[in-house]
Amino acid sequence: MSESKNWYLVCYDIRDPKRWRNAYKLLQGYGESLQYSIFRCWLTQRDREKLRWELEKILVAEDRLLLAGLCHRCVERIQKCNRPEAWCDDAPGHRVI
């Protein structure tokens, strides 16, 4: 049986442009950019911990990182004001090839 997945908001404030680019590139492999320093990711607990570990290798003490897990009820209550496409309610599914 596969691990359950949840939505996570990953927000960061990185002061050095090189570290910011490294974090941005890393997060592109895990989720979708909503804004320059905010990503939404559909992750298992294992993926979340791996992502956190990889980000901690990039970040330094002056940088800030927030990984906010969203329960299914929270995702249902997200307001998509003026931009309904900003947050798709459908979680990525499986594709059979």
DSSP file (Angstrom, degrees, kcal/mol; ACC not computed):
  #  RESIDUE AA STRUCTURE BP1 BP2  ACC     N-H-->O    O-->H-N    N-H-->O    O-->H-N    TCO  KAPPA ALPHA  PHI   PSI    X-CA   Y-CA   Z-CA
    1    1 A M              0   0    0      0, 0.0     2,-0.1     0, 0.0     0, 0.0   0.000 360.0 360.0 360.0 137.8    0.0    0.0    0.0
    2    2 A S        -     0   0    0      1,-0.1     2,-0.1     0, 0.0     0, 0.0  -0.399 360.0 -99.3 -80.9 156.7    1.4    3.4   -0.9
    3    3 A E        -     0   0    0     -2,-0.1     2,-0.1     1,-0.1    -1,-0.1  -0.405  41.6-107.8 -70.2 148.0    2.0    6.2    1.6
    4    4 A S        -     0   0    0     -2,-0.1    41,-0.5     1,-0.0     2,-0.3  -0.473  32.9-145.1 -76.3 151.2   -0.6    8.9    1.9
    5    5 A K        -     0   0    0     39,-0.2     2,-0.3    -2,-0.1    39,-0.2  -0.853  14.7-173.5-117.5 152.9    0.1   12.3    0.5
    6    6 A N  E     -A   43   0A   0     37,-2.5    37,-2.4    -2,-0.3     2,-0.3  -0.939  30.5-100.8-137.8 160.4   -0.8   15.8    1.6
    7    7 A W  E     -AB  42  70A   0     63,-0.7    63,-2.8    -2,-0.3     2,-0.4  -0.616  37.3-171.1 -80.1 143.2   -0.4   19.3    0.3
    8    8 A Y  E     -AB  41  69A   0     33,-2.2    33,-2.5    -2,-0.3     2,-0.6  -0.998  18.2-144.2-133.5 139.0    2.3   21.4    1.8
    9    9 A L  E     -AB  40  68A   0     59,-2.8    59,-3.1    -2,-0.4     2,-0.6  -0.911  16.8-163.3 -96.7 127.5    3.1   25.1    1.4
   10   10 A V  E     +AB  39  67A   0     29,-2.7    29,-2.6    -2,-0.6     2,-0.4  -0.958  13.5 174.7-114.4 116.8    6.8   25.7    1.3
   11   11 A C  E     +AB  38  66A   0     55,-2.7    55,-2.9    -2,-0.6     2,-0.3  -0.954   2.3 175.9-124.0 139.4    7.7   29.3    1.9
   12   12 A Y  E     - B   0  65A   0     25,-1.9     2,-0.4    -2,-0.4    53,-0.2  -0.987  26.2-155.7-145.4 155.0   11.2   30.7    2.3
   13   13 A D  E     + B   0  64A   0     51,-2.2    51,-2.1    -2,-0.3     2,-0.5  -0.925  24.1 173.9-130.0 103.8   13.1   33.9    2.7
   14   14 A I        -     0   0    0     -2,-0.4    49,-0.1    49,-0.2     6,-0.1  -0.957  18.1-163.9-119.1 125.2   16.7   33.6    1.5
   15   15 A R        +     0   0    0     -2,-0.5    -1,-0.1     4,-0.0     3,-0.1   0.750  69.5  74.3 -84.0 -25.2   18.9   36.6    1.4
   16   16 A D  S  > S-     0   0    0      1,-0.1     4,-2.5     2,-0.0     5,-0.2  -0.794  72.0-144.8 -93.8 126.1   21.7   35.4   -0.9
   17   17 A P  H  > S+     0   0    0      0, 0.0     4,-2.5     0, 0.0     5,-0.2   0.847  99.0  53.0 -58.7 -35.5   20.7   35.1   -4.6
   18   18 A K  H  > S+     0   0    0      2,-0.2     4,-2.2     1,-0.2     5,-0.1   0.945 112.1  43.3 -66.9 -46.7   22.8   32.0   -5.2
   19   19 A R  H  > S+     0   0    0      2,-0.2     4,-2.5     1,-0.2     5,-0.2   0.883 112.6  54.7 -64.0 -37.7   21.2   30.1   -2.3
   20   20 A W  H  X S+     0   0    0     -4,-2.5     4,-2.7     2,-0.2    -2,-0.2   0.935 108.8  47.5 -60.8 -46.4   17.8   31.4   -3.4
   21   21 A R  H  X S+     0   0    0     -4,-2.5     4,-2.8     2,-0.2     5,-0.2   0.909 111.3  51.2 -61.9 -42.2   18.4   30.0   -6.9
   22   22 A N  H  X S+     0   0    0     -4,-2.2     4,-2.2     1,-0.2    -1,-0.2   0.923 112.9  45.0 -61.6 -44.4   19.6   26.7   -5.5
   23   23 A A  H  X S+     0   0    0     -4,-2.5     4,-2.7     2,-0.2    -2,-0.2   0.911 112.7  51.7 -64.8 -42.2   16.5   26.4   -3.3
   24   24 A Y  H  X S+     0   0    0     -4,-2.7     4,-1.7     1,-0.2    -2,-0.2   0.926 111.0  47.3 -61.2 -46.1   14.2   27.4   -6.2
   25   25 A K  H  X S+     0   0    0     -4,-2.8     4,-0.7     1,-0.2    -1,-0.2   0.904 112.4  50.2 -63.0 -41.5   15.7   24.8   -8.5
   26   26 A L  H >< S+     0   0    0     -4,-2.2     3,-1.2    -5,-0.2     4,-0.3   0.939 110.2  49.4 -60.9 -47.6   15.4   22.1   -5.8
   27   27 A L  H >X S+     0   0    0     -4,-2.7     4,-2.2     1,-0.3     3,-1.6   0.779  97.2  68.8 -67.7 -26.5   11.8   22.9   -5.1
   28   28 A Q  H 3< S+     0   0    0     -4,-1.7    -1,-0.3     1,-0.3    -2,-0.2   0.812  97.7  54.4 -60.8 -27.5   10.9   22.8   -8.8
   29   29 A G  T << S+     0   0    0     -3,-1.2    -1,-0.3    -4,-0.7    -2,-0.2   0.588 115.0  39.3 -79.1 -10.4   11.5   19.1   -8.6
   30   30 A Y  T <4 S-     0   0    0     -3,-1.6    12,-0.6    -4,-0.3     2,-0.2   0.669 123.2 -23.9-110.9 -24.3    9.0   18.7   -5.7
   31   31 A G  E  < S-C   41   0A   0     -4,-2.2     2,-0.4    10,-0.2    10,-0.2  -0.817  72.2 -62.7-164.5-159.9    6.2   21.0   -6.6
   32   32 A E  E     -C   40   0A   0      8,-2.6     8,-2.5    -2,-0.2     2,-0.4  -0.906  41.4-121.8-116.2 134.8    4.7   24.0   -8.3
   33   33 A S  E     +C   39   0A   0     -2,-0.4     6,-0.3     6,-0.2     3,-0.1  -0.619  27.5 174.8 -76.9 125.6    5.7   27.6   -7.8
   34   34 A L  E    S-     0   0A   0      4,-2.9     2,-0.3    -2,-0.4     5,-0.2   0.771  76.6  -9.2 -95.4 -36.1    2.9   29.9   -6.7
   35   35 A Q  E >  S-C   38   0A   0      3,-1.8     3,-1.3     0, 0.0    -1,-0.4  -0.860  93.2 -78.5-146.4 178.4    5.1   32.9   -6.3
   36   36 A Y  T 3  S+     0   0    0      1,-0.3     3,-0.0    -2,-0.3    -3,-0.0   0.850 129.5  20.5 -55.0 -38.9    8.9   33.4   -6.3
   37   37 A S  T 3  S+     0   0    0      1,-0.0   -25,-1.9    -4,-0.0     2,-0.4   0.081 112.0  81.3-120.7  23.5    9.4   32.0   -2.8
   38   38 A I  E <   +AC  11  35A   0     -3,-1.3    -4,-2.9   -27,-0.2    -3,-1.8  -0.987  51.2 174.9-133.6 124.8    6.2   30.0   -2.3
   39   39 A F  E     -AC  10  33A   0    -29,-2.6   -29,-2.7    -2,-0.4     2,-0.4  -0.900  21.7-145.3-122.7 153.2    5.6   26.5   -3.6
   40   40 A R  E     -AC   9  32A   0     -8,-2.5    -8,-2.6    -2,-0.3     2,-0.4  -0.984  23.8-173.5-115.8 135.1    2.9   24.0   -3.2
   41   41 A C  E     -AC   8  31A   0    -33,-2.5   -33,-2.2    -2,-0.4     2,-0.8  -0.976  25.9-145.1-133.1 140.5    3.9   20.4   -3.0
   42   42 A W  E     +A    7   0A   0    -12,-0.6     2,-0.3    -2,-0.4   -35,-0.2  -0.892  46.2 162.2-103.8 100.2    2.0   17.1   -3.0
   43   43 A L  E     -A    6   0A   0    -37,-2.4   -37,-2.5    -2,-0.8     2,-0.2  -0.860  42.1-132.9-130.5 151.9    4.2   15.0   -0.7
   44   44 A T     >  -     0   0    0     -2,-0.3     4,-2.4   -39,-0.2     5,-0.2  -0.478  45.0-102.7 -83.6 170.1    4.4   11.9    1.4
   45   45 A Q  H  > S+     0   0    0    -41,-0.5     4,-2.3     1,-0.2     5,-0.2   0.894 125.2  52.2 -61.6 -38.7    5.9   12.2    4.9
   46   46 A R  H  > S+     0   0    0      2,-0.2     4,-2.2     1,-0.2    -1,-0.2   0.923 110.1  47.3 -63.7 -44.6    9.1   10.6    3.5
   47   47 A D  H  > S+     0   0    0      2,-0.2     4,-2.8     1,-0.2    -2,-0.2   0.891 110.6  53.5 -63.1 -39.7    9.3   13.1    0.6
   48   48 A R  H  X S+     0   0    0     -4,-2.4     4,-2.6     1,-0.2    -2,-0.2   0.923 110.4  45.6 -61.7 -44.8    8.7   16.0    3.0
   49   49 A E  H  X S+     0   0    0     -4,-2.3     4,-2.4     2,-0.2    -1,-0.2   0.879 112.5  51.0 -67.5 -37.5   11.5   15.0    5.3
   50   50 A K  H  X S+     0   0    0     -4,-2.2     4,-2.5     2,-0.2    -2,-0.2   0.926 111.8  47.8 -63.7 -44.4   13.8   14.4    2.3
   51   51 A L  H  X S+     0   0    0     -4,-2.8     4,-2.6     2,-0.2    -2,-0.2   0.931 111.8  49.4 -61.4 -46.5   13.0   17.9    1.0
   52   52 A R  H  X S+     0   0    0     -4,-2.6     4,-2.3     1,-0.2    -1,-0.2   0.909 111.6  49.4 -59.4 -43.3   13.5   19.5    4.4
   53   53 A W  H  X S+     0   0    0     -4,-2.4     4,-1.0     2,-0.2    -1,-0.2   0.909 112.1  47.6 -63.4 -43.6   16.9   17.7    4.7
   54   54 A E  H  X S+     0   0    0     -4,-2.5     4,-0.7     1,-0.2     3,-0.3   0.881 112.4  49.6 -67.0 -37.7   18.0   18.9    1.2
   55   55 A L  H >X S+     0   0    0     -4,-2.6     4,-2.6     1,-0.2     3,-1.0   0.885 104.4  58.4 -67.2 -37.9   16.9   22.5    1.9
   56   56 A E  H 3< S+     0   0    0     -4,-2.3    -1,-0.2     1,-0.3    -2,-0.2   0.784 100.1  58.0 -63.6 -26.3   18.7   22.5    5.2
   57   57 A K  H 3< S+     0   0    0     -4,-1.0    -1,-0.3    -3,-0.3    -2,-0.2   0.774 113.2  39.9 -71.5 -25.1   22.0   21.7    3.3
   58   58 A I  H << S+     0   0    0     -3,-1.0    -2,-0.2    -4,-0.7    -1,-0.2   0.852 104.5  77.5 -88.5 -40.7   21.4   24.9    1.2
   59   59 A L     <  -     0   0    0     -4,-2.6     2,-0.2     1,-0.1   -45,-0.1  -0.255  60.2-156.9 -77.4 157.4   20.1   27.3    3.9
   60   60 A V    >   -     0   0    0      4,-0.0     3,-1.6    -2,-0.0    -1,-0.1  -0.706  41.4 -86.1-121.1 177.9   22.2   29.1    6.6
   61   61 A A  T 3  S+     0   0    0      1,-0.3    -2,-0.0    -2,-0.2    -1,-0.0   0.795 123.6  56.0 -59.2 -32.6   21.1   30.6    9.9
   62   62 A E  T 3  S+     0   0    0      2,-0.1    -1,-0.3   -48,-0.0     2,-0.1   0.659  93.3  87.7 -77.1 -13.9   19.9   33.9    8.5
   63   63 A D    <   -     0   0    0     -3,-1.6     2,-0.4   -49,-0.1   -49,-0.2  -0.439  68.4-141.8 -83.1 158.7   17.5   32.2    6.1
   64   64 A R  E     -B   13   0A   0    -51,-2.1   -51,-2.2    -2,-0.1     2,-0.4  -0.955  15.4-175.0-123.8 142.2   13.9   31.3    7.0
   65   65 A L  E     -B   12   0A   0     -2,-0.4     2,-0.4   -53,-0.2   -53,-0.2  -1.000   4.2-173.4-138.0 134.8   11.9   28.2    6.0
   66   66 A L  E     -B   11   0A   0    -55,-2.9   -55,-2.7    -2,-0.4     2,-0.6  -0.989   4.3-174.6-130.1 123.3    8.3   27.3    6.6
   67   67 A L  E     -B   10   0A   0     -2,-0.4     2,-0.7   -57,-0.2   -57,-0.2  -0.937  13.7-173.7-113.5 104.2    6.8   24.0    5.7
   68   68 A A  E     -B    9   0A   0    -59,-3.1   -59,-2.8    -2,-0.6     2,-0.2  -0.883  12.8-147.7-107.5 114.9    3.1   24.2    6.3
   69   69 A G  E     -B    8   0A   0     -2,-0.7     2,-0.5   -61,-0.2   -61,-0.2  -0.574  10.5-151.2 -77.6 140.7    1.1   21.0    6.0
   70   70 A L  E     -B    7   0A   0    -63,-2.8   -63,-0.7    -2,-0.2     2,-0.0  -0.961   5.8-142.3-117.3 123.3   -2.5   21.4    4.8
   71   71 A C     >  -     0   0    0     -2,-0.5     4,-2.1   -65,-0.1     5,-0.2  -0.291  33.8-102.3 -73.0 167.5   -5.2   19.0    5.8
   72   72 A H  H  > S+     0   0    0      1,-0.2     4,-1.8     2,-0.2     5,-0.1   0.866 123.7  53.2 -62.1 -35.6   -7.9   18.1    3.3
   73   73 A R  H  > S+     0   0    0      2,-0.2     4,-1.4     1,-0.2    -1,-0.2   0.899 106.8  52.3 -65.7 -40.7  -10.4   20.4    5.0
   74   74 A C  H  4 S+     0   0    0      1,-0.2     4,-0.4     2,-0.2     3,-0.3   0.914 108.2  51.0 -61.3 -42.6   -7.9   23.3    4.8
   75   75 A V  H >< S+     0   0    0     -4,-2.1     3,-1.1     1,-0.2    -1,-0.2   0.890 107.6  53.3 -63.1 -38.9   -7.4   22.7    1.0
   76   76 A E  H 3< S+     0   0    0     -4,-1.8    -1,-0.2     1,-0.2    -2,-0.2   0.820 108.4  51.2 -63.5 -30.6  -11.2   22.7    0.5
   77   77 A R  T 3< S+     0   0    0     -4,-1.4    -1,-0.2    -3,-0.3     2,-0.2   0.393  77.6 124.6 -91.6   3.2  -11.5   26.1    2.3
   78   78 A I    <   -     0   0    0     -3,-1.1     2,-0.5    -4,-0.4     9,-0.1  -0.463  58.1-136.3 -65.3 129.3   -8.8   27.9    0.2
   79   79 A Q        -     0   0    0     -2,-0.2     2,-0.7     1,-0.1    -1,-0.1  -0.778  12.4-162.7 -90.4 126.6  -10.2   31.0   -1.3
   80   80 A K        -     0   0    0     -2,-0.5     3,-0.4     7,-0.0     2,-0.2  -0.564  17.5-172.4-107.2  66.1   -9.3   31.5   -5.0
   81   81 A C        -     0   0    0     -2,-0.7    -2,-0.0     1,-0.2     5,-0.0  -0.424  67.1 -18.2 -67.3 125.6  -10.1   35.2   -5.3
   82   82 A N  S    S+     0   0    0     -2,-0.2    -1,-0.2     1,-0.1    -2,-0.0   0.258 133.9  64.4  65.6 -11.8   -9.9   36.5   -8.8
   83   83 A R    >   +     0   0    0     -3,-0.4     3,-2.1     1,-0.1     4,-0.3  -0.634  53.5 172.8-140.7  80.1   -7.8   33.6   -9.9
   84   84 A P  G >  S+     0   0    0      0, 0.0     3,-0.7     0, 0.0    -1,-0.1   0.767  81.5  58.9 -62.1 -23.9   -9.6   30.3   -9.8
   85   85 A E  G 3  S+     0   0    0      1,-0.2     3,-0.3     3,-0.1    -2,-0.0   0.525  80.2  90.7 -80.7  -4.4   -6.8   28.5  -11.5
   86   86 A A  G <  S+     0   0    0     -3,-2.1     2,-0.4     1,-0.3    -1,-0.2   0.816  98.6  24.0 -63.8 -31.3   -4.3   29.6   -8.7
   87   87 A W  S <  S-     0   0    0     -3,-0.7     2,-0.4    -4,-0.3    -1,-0.3  -0.889  75.9-152.1-139.7 107.1   -5.0   26.4   -6.7
   88   88 A C        -     0   0    0     -2,-0.4    -3,-0.1    -3,-0.3    -2,-0.0  -0.623   6.9-150.0 -76.7 130.1   -6.3   23.3   -8.5
   89   89 A D  S    S+     0   0    0     -2,-0.4     2,-0.5     2,-0.1    -1,-0.1   0.728  71.6  93.3 -74.0 -21.6   -8.3   21.2   -6.1
   90   90 A D  S    S-     0   0    0      1,-0.0    -2,-0.1    -3,-0.0     3,-0.1  -0.599  72.4-140.0 -78.8 123.9   -7.4   18.0   -7.8
   91   91 A A        -     0   0    0     -2,-0.5    -2,-0.1     1,-0.1    -1,-0.0  -0.559  38.9 -88.9 -75.1 146.5   -4.4   16.2   -6.4
   92   92 A P        -     0   0    0      0, 0.0    -1,-0.1     0, 0.0     2,-0.1  -0.342  53.4-156.9 -57.0 132.1   -2.0   14.8   -9.0
   93   93 A G        -     0   0    0      1,-0.1     2,-0.3    -3,-0.1    -3,-0.0  -0.196  22.4 -79.4 -99.0-168.0   -3.2   11.3   -9.7
   94   94 A H        -     0   0    0     -2,-0.1     2,-0.5     2,-0.0    -1,-0.1  -0.736  34.8-147.5 -95.6 145.4   -1.6    8.2  -11.1
   95   95 A R        -     0   0    0     -2,-0.3     2,-0.5     2,-0.0     0, 0.0  -0.960   7.1-147.3-115.1 127.1   -1.0    7.8  -14.8
   96   96 A V              0   0    0     -2,-0.5    -2,-0.0     1,-0.1     0, 0.0  -0.813 360.0 360.0 -95.5 126.7   -1.1    4.3  -16.2
   97   97 A I              0   0    0     -2,-0.5    -1,-0.1     0, 0.0    -2,-0.0   0.387 360.0 360.0-111.5 360.0    1.3    3.8  -19.2
